[in-house]
Amino acid sequence: MKILLAPMEGVVDPVVRDLFTRIGGIDYCVTEFVRVTSTLLPKKVFYKYCPELHNKSHTSSGVPVFVQLLGSDLITMGENAHKAAELGAYGIDLNFGCPAKTVNRHDGGAALLKNPDRVFQIVSSVRRAVPQNKPVTVKVRLGYSDKTLTQEIALAAQEGGGHWLTVHARTKEEAYRPPAHWHYIKEMKDQVSIPVIANGDIWTTTDHKRCQEVSECEDTMLGRGLMATPDLALQIKKGGPAVEFQQWRTLLTNFMEESRQYRNETYAVQRTKQFTKLMARTYDESAQLFEAIKREKQYETINNRVQDFFCKREILPREERIS
Ligand SMILES: Cc1cc2nc3c(=O)[nH]c(=O)nc-3n(C[C@H](O)[C@H](O)[C@H](O)COP(=O)(O)O)c2cc1C
């Protein structure tokens, strides 16, 4: 059973990939999408999205990272995929799920699902451009506005040479509205012989089990669920109880510090607010912490608030015991 950390633009950056793969349970990562238009991108763009290229495209704990490309031009998609591979990308993942208006208007992301032959052409072009030992994988939604082309989409991914297919079980128009329709993943899986990876709305170990049953997929990709519960992949693989928020002090401290080193203090401030908000779905304490920092702008102040928050919580139970 494989678990992938989902690509999430503006959320899953190299810092998150590093910290989360150190927690464990994750088998592969995918970068945020690299937008390909009509040019061959310079090296620095690939290094920016995937600094792991300096480490043979693996996180510090040894988990492989795919570079994700988003675009529709057959020539430049091939050229950029070739370049990413040359720079050492473990593999290339192709994004056919992005719902963003500007991306779709410019013929990219989920808009391509309206015409599965375009998916086939793009996957084929990238497959031809990348050395055979590097996997080319495909990530899709169930369709653009309806689910009538799911089987054609799955076949297009396979026939184009996709090594595996990840399916986010919603259409573009369904955006992120629950529920995810896992049973459609099974229909797509029945069409193809390549592995299919189920994705969408796996928030708990129970969701994971249910998703595996309904989709009949062994392998899954976790996005927001992992951000809310950073050891979700580990819980799925090893069992055991969920850890308490108190135990995430080091994670949050490292998250702030590494985000600052990766970009700057403003970036770290924004990301820390985002992360505590995402974790609030699982932890009430994280909601409280978010409330305590949401209006703050200074890195130092937020860092102090985070440390105070955990210290108070460590001291409180002792005081309660004494009284
Ligand atoms: C903020 C955000 C950014 C995302 N960025 C990407 C992206 O860059 N590439 C991609 O293929 N999917 C992207 N996705 C979709 C996720 O990879 C995933 O398919 C979706 O969130 C459903 O999985 P989940 O319910 O486990 O979060 C993004 C989703 C979110 C919420």
The ligand as an ORCA input file, in Angstrom:
! r2SCAN-3c Opt
* xyz 0 1
  C      -4.885     24.781     -1.947
  C      -4.827     23.632     -2.906
  C      -3.855     23.610     -3.896
  C      -3.786     22.545     -4.811
  N      -2.794     22.530     -5.749
  C      -2.677     21.465     -6.596
  C      -1.593     21.367     -7.526
  O      -0.697     22.225     -7.587
  N      -1.574     20.282     -8.345
  C      -2.524     19.309     -8.303
  O      -2.477     18.343     -9.075
  N      -3.540     19.360     -7.412
  C      -3.631     20.399     -6.552
  N      -4.625     20.422     -5.621
  C      -5.545     19.273     -5.502
  C      -5.009     18.251     -4.464
  O      -3.816     17.656     -4.918
  C      -6.045     17.146     -4.189
  O      -6.339     16.505     -5.403
  C      -7.344     17.686     -3.573
  O      -7.053     18.607     -2.533
  C      -8.211     16.567     -3.023
  O      -7.508     15.823     -2.061
  P      -7.727     16.041     -0.470
  O      -9.210     15.973     -0.204
  O      -6.953     14.928      0.163
  O      -7.206     17.403     -0.135
  C      -4.725     21.480     -4.721
  C      -5.695     21.505     -3.711
  C      -5.757     22.550     -2.809
  C      -6.818     22.531     -1.723
*
